[in-house]
Amino acid sequence: MILPALGAPLLLAGCSVGPRYDRPVSALPPAFHGEAAVAARHGSAQDGSAPTADLADWWRSFNDPLLTSLVERGLAQNLDLQQAAARVFQARAALKNANAALLPSAQVSGQAGETYQSLQTPIGRIGSAFPGFQRSSETYEVDLGASWEIDLFGGRDAARDAARADWQASEAGAVAVRLSVAAQIADTYVAIRMLQARLDVARAQLDTQQRLVDLVALQYRKGVAAELQLRQAEGALAQVRGSIPALGNQLDMAMNALDVLIGAQPGSTRTELSAQAPIPAPPAVATAGGPAALLRRRPDIIAAERTLAASNARIGVAVAEYYPKFSLSGLVGSATTTTGGLFTGGATQANGVMGLRWRLFDFGRVDAEIRAAKGRNTEALAAYRLTVLRASQDVEDAFSTLVQQEARAASLHDGEASLTRARDASMAAYKGGMVSLIEVLDADRRLLETSDGALQARAAATRGAIASFRALGGGWNPPATAQ
C-alpha cells in the first residue's frame, strides 16, 4: 500500500513546463492588389464562355474531359502523393507512440529451467557435503509486471503535443502535394496543347514558304528572278523548317513529364493526346475570400503553423529535463521448483519499487538543449511568416499573369488578323512586280512571330488561371476548424 499512497500526491502535483503556444497573427491586407482586375473578368463568364470555377475541383471548369481525366488519374496514381501518404502514416504512428508513453506498461514473463550442478565448483563441493544433496534441480516462474513513469512535470505530455502537431503538419503537407500535382498536370497539359498548336502554325508557315520558294525558283529558271532572291527564300524556308524539330522535342518532353505525373510509363498517353484539341480557355477565378482566407485554405501555411506548434512543444520537452523523473514499478507472480506448486500461496512473490532519475549535475547540457529548442522555434516562426508572404506573392503573381497575358493574347490576335491580310497583299504585290521579295519575307516573318506569340499568350493566360487556383489553395475543402 505504500506505492499507491505515494503515487496519489505525485499525480495531484503534476504540472506542465515550457512556453504556452499562441497561434501567430499575420498582418494581411484586406484584399489582393490584383483582385479588382481578376473580378472584372467575371463579366466574361455571364455569357457562359468562361464558367466560374469551384475551387474544390477547379480543373473541371476548363470543360476539357481529357484534362479532367488526367488530373483525377494523377491524384489516384501519383507517386509523390503516395510518398506523402506514407509520411502521414509514419507521423500517425509516432503520435500513437507518444500517447502510449503517457500510460503504464505491463508485461507477462515466464520461464522454466533445469540445472545440473557440477561437483567441481565451490557451490558443488559445499552442497555435496550435505545429506540429500541433489545435483539436478528445476525452477518454474510466471510473473506479471507493470511500470509507469509519472509525467510529473509535463515532459511527455509536451512530447505528445509535438507529435500531434507533426502529424497534423504531415497531413497538411500531403494536401499541399495533392494541390501541386493537380496544378502540374493541368499546367503540363496546357503546355502540350500549346506546343501542338505552335507546330501547326510552323507547318502551315512551312507550306507557305515552300510555295514561295517554288515560285521564286520558277522565276529564276525563266530568268525573271535573281539568284539572290532564290537563296533568300530558301534560307527563310530552312529557318522555319528548323523550328519544327525544336518544338517537337519540347512536345515529347512535355508528354513524358505528364506521364510521370500520373504515375505511368513515359509514352503511355501519346495516343490520347495525339488528337488535336484547342488550348483550354481560362475560367472565371473567384478570389476565395481574400488574403485572410489563405490562412485556412493554403495547406502549406497550415503545415508551417503546425510545425511551429511542434517546435514550441519541444521547448517544453527540453525544459522538463531540469526536473526529476519519478517512476513506479511492480511485480506479482509465482515461483516454484515443481509445476504443481505454481500459483499456490507459498509460491507467491511480489515486488514494488518507486524510482527516481534526475540529471542533477547535467544542467549545462540541459541549458544547451533548451537554447537549441528555442532556436528551432524561432526558425519555425520565421519560416511560417515567410510562407504567408510567399503565398500572397503567389496569388498576386498568378493574378497578374492571368490578366496581363489575356490582354496580350487579345492584342496579338488582332495583330495576327492584320498581318495575315498584309502578308496576302505583299504576295499579290510581289507577283505583280510591285514589291521586292524582301518585303514578302518580312511579312511572313512578322506573321509567324505574331501567330506564335498569340498562342503562347493564350497558353500563359490559362496557365495563369491554373497558378491562381493553386495559389488560392484550390483543390480541396479545408475543415471548418483549420486556421
C-alpha positions in Angstrom: 0.0 0.0 0.0 3.0 2.3 0.2 3.3 2.9 -3.5 -0.3 4.0 -4.2 -0.1 6.3 -1.1 2.9 8.0 -2.6 1.6 8.0 -6.2 -1.6 9.9 -5.4 0.0 13.1 -4.3 2.5 12.9 -7.1 -0.3 12.8 -9.6 -2.1 15.6 -8.0 1.1 17.7 -8.1 1.7 17.2 -11.8 2.3 20.3 -13.8 3.4 21.3 -17.3 6.5 23.3 -18.3 7.6 25.2 -21.3 6.0 28.3 -23.0 2.3 28.4 -23.8 1.7 28.3 -27.6 -0.2 31.1 -29.2 -1.1 30.9 -32.8 0.9 33.7 -34.6 -1.1 36.6 -36.0 -0.3 37.6 -39.6 -0.9 41.2 -40.8 -2.6 40.7 -44.1 -4.2 43.4 -46.4 -8.0 43.4 -46.7 -7.7 42.5 -50.5 -5.2 41.4 -53.1 -3.9 44.2 -55.3 -4.9 42.2 -58.4 -8.3 41.3 -57.1 -10.2 44.1 -58.9 -8.7 43.2 -62.3 -9.5 39.5 -61.8 -13.0 40.3 -60.6 -13.5 42.4 -63.7 -13.0 39.2 -65.8 -16.1 37.7 -64.3 -18.2 39.7 -66.7 -17.0 37.4 -69.4 -18.5 34.5 -67.6 -22.0 35.8 -67.9 -22.4 34.6 -71.5 -21.2 31.1 -70.5 -17.9 31.2 -72.3 -15.9 31.4 -69.0 -17.6 29.4 -66.2 -16.8 30.3 -62.6 -14.7 27.6 -61.1 -15.4 25.6 -57.9 -12.1 25.8 -56.0 -12.5 22.2 -54.7 -12.3 20.7 -58.2 -11.3 23.7 -60.4 -9.9 21.5 -63.2 -13.5 20.6 -64.2 -14.2 24.3 -65.0 -11.9 24.1 -68.1 -14.6 22.0 -69.8 -11.9 19.6 -71.1 -12.8 15.9 -70.4 -9.3 14.7 -71.1 -7.8 17.3 -68.7 -10.2 16.2 -66.0 -9.4 12.6 -66.6 -5.6 13.2 -66.4 -5.9 15.2 -63.2 -8.0 12.6 -61.5 -5.8 9.7 -62.7 -2.8 11.7 -61.3 -4.5 12.2 -57.9 -5.1 8.4 -57.7 -1.7 7.2 -59.0 1.0 9.9 -58.5 4.0 8.5 -56.6 4.7 11.8 -54.8 1.3 11.6 -53.3 1.9 8.0 -52.3 5.1 9.1 -50.5 3.2 11.9 -48.8 0.6 9.4 -47.6 3.3 7.2 -46.2 4.7 10.2 -44.3 1.3 10.8 -42.7 1.1 7.1 -41.7 4.5 7.4 -40.0 3.5 10.6 -38.2 0.3 9.0 -37.0 2.3 6.0 -35.7 4.6 8.4 -33.8 1.6 10.1 -32.2 0.3 6.7 -31.0 3.7 6.0 -29.6 3.8 9.4 -27.7 0.3 8.7 -26.4 1.4 5.2 -25.2 4.4 6.7 -23.4 1.9 8.5 -21.0 0.3 5.3 -19.9 1.5 2.4 -17.7 3.0 -0.6 -19.4 2.6 -4.2 -18.3 4.2 -7.4 -19.4 3.9 -11.1 -18.6 7.1 -13.1 -18.3 7.6 -16.8 -17.6 10.4 -19.3 -17.5 11.1 -22.9 -16.9 14.6 -24.2 -16.3 16.6 -27.3 -15.3 20.1 -27.2 -13.7 22.6 -30.0 -13.3 25.2 -28.8 -10.7 28.9 -29.5 -11.2 30.6 -31.1 -8.2 33.9 -29.4 -9.1 32.8 -25.8 -8.4 32.8 -24.3 -4.9 29.0 -24.5 -4.8 29.0 -28.1 -5.9 31.7 -29.0 -3.3 29.8 -27.4 -0.5 26.4 -28.7 -1.5 27.6 -32.3 -1.9 28.8 -32.3 1.7 25.2 -32.1 2.9 22.9 -35.1 3.1 20.2 -35.2 0.5 22.0 -33.0 -2.0 20.7 -33.4 -5.5 22.7 -32.3 -8.5 19.5 -31.8 -10.6 17.0 -29.0 -9.9 14.1 -27.4 -11.7 12.6 -23.9 -11.5 9.3 -22.6 -12.7 8.3 -18.9 -12.6 5.4 -16.8 -14.0 5.3 -13.1 -13.3 3.1 -10.1 -14.2 5.0 -6.8 -14.1 3.9 -3.2 -14.6 5.8 0.1 -14.8 4.8 3.7 -15.1 6.9 6.8 -15.5 4.8 9.6 -14.0 4.7 12.7 -16.2 5.0 14.9 -13.2 6.4 18.0 -15.0 4.7 17.5 -18.4 7.7 16.5 -20.5 6.0 13.5 -22.0 2.7 15.4 -22.4 4.7 18.1 -24.4 6.2 15.3 -26.5 2.7 14.1 -27.2 1.6 17.6 -28.2 4.6 17.9 -30.5 3.9 14.5 -32.1 0.2 15.5 -32.7 1.3 18.8 -34.4 3.8 16.9 -36.5 1.0 14.5 -37.6 -1.2 17.5 -38.5 1.6 19.1 -40.4 2.2 15.9 -42.4 -1.5 15.8 -43.2 -1.4 19.4 -44.5 1.8 18.6 -46.3 0.1 15.7 -48.1 -2.7 18.0 -49.2 -0.1 20.5 -50.4 1.4 17.8 -52.6 -2.1 16.9 -53.9 -2.7 20.6 -54.9 0.8 20.8 -56.5 0.3 17.5 -58.5 -3.1 18.7 -59.8 -1.7 22.0 -60.9 1.4 20.5 -62.5 -0.7 18.0 -64.5 -3.0 20.8 -65.7 -0.1 23.1 -66.5 1.7 20.4 -68.4 -1.4 19.5 -70.4 -1.9 23.2 -71.4 1.8 23.3 -72.5 1.2 20.2 -74.6 -1.8 21.8 -76.4 0.2 25.0 -76.9 3.1 23.2 -78.4 0.8 21.2 -80.7 -0.8 24.4 -81.9 2.6 26.1 -82.4 3.7 23.1 -84.5 0.6 23.5 -86.6 1.4 27.2 -87.2 5.0 26.3 -88.1 3.9 23.6 -90.5 1.4 25.9 -92.2 4.1 28.6 -92.5 6.5 25.9 -93.9 3.9 25.1 -96.6 3.6 28.8 -97.4 7.4 29.3 -97.5 7.7 26.2 -99.7 5.2 27.7 -102.2 7.2 30.9 -102.2 10.5 29.1 -102.9 8.8 27.2 -105.7 7.6 30.4 -107.2 10.9 32.2 -107.0 12.7 29.1 -108.4 10.4 29.1 -111.4 11.1 32.8 -111.9 14.8 32.1 -111.5 14.8 29.4 -114.2 12.9 31.8 -116.5 15.5 34.5 -115.8 12.9 36.8 -114.1 14.3 36.5 -110.6 17.9 36.8 -109.4 19.7 34.0 -107.6 19.9 36.2 -104.5 16.1 36.2 -104.2 16.1 32.4 -104.6 18.7 31.9 -101.9 16.9 34.3 -99.5 13.7 32.4 -100.0 15.5 29.1 -99.4 17.1 30.5 -96.2 13.7 31.6 -94.8 12.3 28.1 -95.6 15.2 26.4 -93.8 14.7 28.7 -90.8 11.0 27.7 -90.5 11.8 24.1 -91.1 14.5 24.2 -88.3 12.0 25.4 -85.7 9.8 22.3 -86.1 12.2 19.7 -84.6 12.8 22.1 -81.6 9.1 22.3 -81.0 8.8 18.5 -81.4 11.5 18.0 -78.8 9.7 20.2 -76.3 6.4 18.4 -77.0 8.0 15.0 -76.4 9.5 16.1 -73.1 6.2 17.6 -72.0 4.3 14.4 -72.8 6.9 12.3 -70.9 6.6 14.7 -67.9 2.8 14.3 -68.0 3.0 10.5 -67.9 5.3 10.6 -64.9 3.0 12.9 -63.1 0.1 10.5 -63.5 2.3 7.6 -62.4 2.6 6.0 -65.8 5.5 5.0 -68.1 6.6 7.7 -70.5 4.7 7.3 -73.7 1.5 5.9 -72.1 -0.7 8.8 -73.1 0.6 9.6 -76.5 -2.4 8.1 -78.3 -4.9 10.0 -76.1 -3.0 13.3 -76.7 -2.5 12.8 -80.4 -6.0 14.1 -81.3 -5.8 17.8 -81.7 -7.7 19.9 -79.2 -7.6 23.7 -78.5 -5.8 25.3 -75.6 -8.4 25.4 -72.8 -9.8 28.8 -72.1 -9.3 30.1 -68.5 -12.5 30.2 -66.5 -13.5 32.9 -64.2 -11.4 32.9 -61.0 -13.0 33.7 -57.6 -10.7 35.2 -55.0 -11.9 32.8 -52.3 -12.4 35.3 -49.5 -9.3 37.4 -50.0 -6.0 37.2 -48.1 -7.5 36.2 -44.8 -8.9 33.0 -46.3 -5.3 31.9 -47.3 -4.6 31.0 -43.7 -7.4 28.5 -43.9 -7.1 27.3 -47.5 -3.4 27.1 -48.1 -2.2 23.7 -46.8 1.5 24.8 -46.8 0.5 27.6 -44.4 -1.3 25.1 -42.2 1.7 22.8 -42.3 4.1 25.6 -41.4 1.9 26.7 -38.5 1.6 23.1 -37.1 5.4 22.8 -37.5 5.7 25.9 -35.4 3.4 24.5 -32.8 5.5 21.3 -32.6 8.7 23.2 -32.1 7.1 25.2 -29.3 6.0 22.0 -27.6 9.6 20.6 -27.9 10.8 23.5 -25.8 8.7 22.1 -23.0 10.2 18.7 -23.6 13.7 20.2 -23.1 12.7 22.3 -20.0 11.3 19.2 -18.3 14.8 17.8 -18.2 15.5 20.2 -15.4 13.3 18.2 -13.1 13.4 14.7 -11.6 11.6 11.8 -13.2 9.6 9.5 -10.9 8.5 6.0 -11.8 6.5 3.3 -10.2 7.0 -0.4 -11.0 5.6 -3.5 -9.5 5.6 -7.3 -10.0 3.4 -10.1 -8.8 3.9 -13.7 -9.7 4.6 -17.3 -8.7 7.9 -19.2 -8.5 8.5 -22.8 -7.5 10.6 -25.8 -8.2 7.7 -28.0 -9.2 5.0 -27.4 -11.7 2.3 -28.4 -9.3 3.4 -25.7 -6.9 2.7 -22.8 -9.2 0.0 -20.4 -8.0 -0.1 -21.8 -4.5 0.2 -19.5 -1.5 3.7 -20.5 -0.8 4.9 -19.8 -4.3 3.6 -16.2 -4.5 6.1 -13.4 -4.9 5.7 -9.6 -5.2 7.8 -6.6 -5.7 7.2 -2.8 -5.7 9.7 -0.1 -6.5 9.5 3.7 -6.7 12.3 5.1 -8.9 13.9 8.5 -9.2 16.1 9.8 -12.1 17.4 13.3 -12.1 20.1 14.9 -14.3 21.3 16.9 -11.3 24.8 17.7 -12.5 23.9 17.9 -16.2 22.2 21.3 -16.2 24.8 22.8 -18.6 23.7 20.3 -21.2 20.0 20.9 -20.5 20.6 24.6 -20.9 22.1 23.9 -24.3 19.2 21.7 -25.3 16.7 24.4 -24.3 18.5 27.0 -26.3 18.6 24.7 -29.3 14.9 24.1 -29.0 14.2 27.8 -28.7 16.4 28.5 -31.8 14.4 25.9 -33.8 11.2 27.5 -32.6 12.4 31.0 -33.8 13.4 29.4 -37.1 10.0 27.8 -37.5 8.3 31.1 -36.7 10.3 32.9 -39.4 9.5 30.0 -41.8 5.8 30.4 -41.1 5.8 34.1 -41.7 7.8 33.7 -44.9 5.3 31.0 -46.1 2.5 33.5 -45.6 4.3 36.2 -47.5 5.1 33.9 -50.4 1.5 32.7 -50.5 0.4 36.3 -51.0 3.1 36.7 -53.6 2.0 33.6 -55.4 -1.6 34.9 -55.7 -0.5 38.4 -56.8 1.9 36.9 -59.4 -0.8 34.5 -60.7 -3.4 37.2 -60.9 -1.1 39.5 -62.8 -0.1 36.7 -65.3 -3.8 35.8 -65.9 -4.9 39.4 -66.6 -1.8 40.7 -68.5 -1.5 37.6 -70.7 -5.1 37.7 -71.6 -4.7 41.3 -72.7 -1.5 40.3 -74.6 -3.3 37.5 -76.3 -6.2 39.7 -77.4 -3.8 42.3 -78.8 -1.8 39.7 -80.7 -4.9 38.1 -82.1 -5.9 41.5 -83.6 -2.4 41.9 -84.9 -2.5 38.4 -86.4 -5.6 39.2 -88.5 -4.0 42.4 -89.8 -0.7 40.7 -90.6 -2.4 37.9 -92.4 -4.0 40.4 -94.7 -0.7 42.3 -95.1 1.1 39.1 -96.0 -1.5 38.2 -98.6 -1.3 41.7 -100.0 2.5 41.6 -100.2 2.5 38.3 -102.0 0.0 39.6 -104.6 2.1 42.8 -105.0 5.3 40.7 -105.4 3.6 38.6 -108.1 2.7 41.8 -109.9 6.2 43.2 -109.6 5.1 45.9 -107.2 7.3 45.0 -104.2 10.5 43.1 -103.6 10.9 39.6 -102.2 12.4 41.1 -99.0 9.0 42.7 -98.2 7.2 39.3 -98.7 9.7 37.5 -96.4 9.4 40.3 -93.8 5.6 39.9 -93.9 6.0 36.2 -93.5 8.3 36.5 -90.5 6.1 39.0 -88.7 3.0 36.9 -89.2 4.8 33.8 -87.9 6.1 35.6 -84.9 2.7 37.1 -84.1 0.8 33.9 -84.5 3.3 32.0 -82.4 3.2 34.8 -79.8 -0.6 34.8 -79.7 -0.6 31.0 -78.9 2.0 31.4 -76.2 0.0 34.3 -74.7 -3.3 32.3 -74.7 -1.5 29.4 -73.0 0.2 31.7 -70.5 -3.2 33.1 -69.5 -4.6 29.7 -69.0 -1.6 28.7 -67.0 -2.0 31.9 -65.0 -5.5 30.7 -64.1 -4.1 27.3 -63.0 -1.5 29.1 -60.9 -4.2 31.3 -59.4 -6.2 28.2 -58.3 -3.1 26.6 -56.8 -2.1 29.9 -55.1 -5.5 30.2 -53.6 -5.4 26.7 -52.1 -7.8 25.3 -54.6 -8.2 21.5 -54.9 -9.6 20.6 -51.5 -12.2 21.6 -49.0 -10.4 22.6 -45.8 -12.0 21.6 -42.4 -14.0 24.4 -40.8 -11.6 24.4 -37.8 -8.5 24.9 -39.9 -6.9 28.3 -39.3 
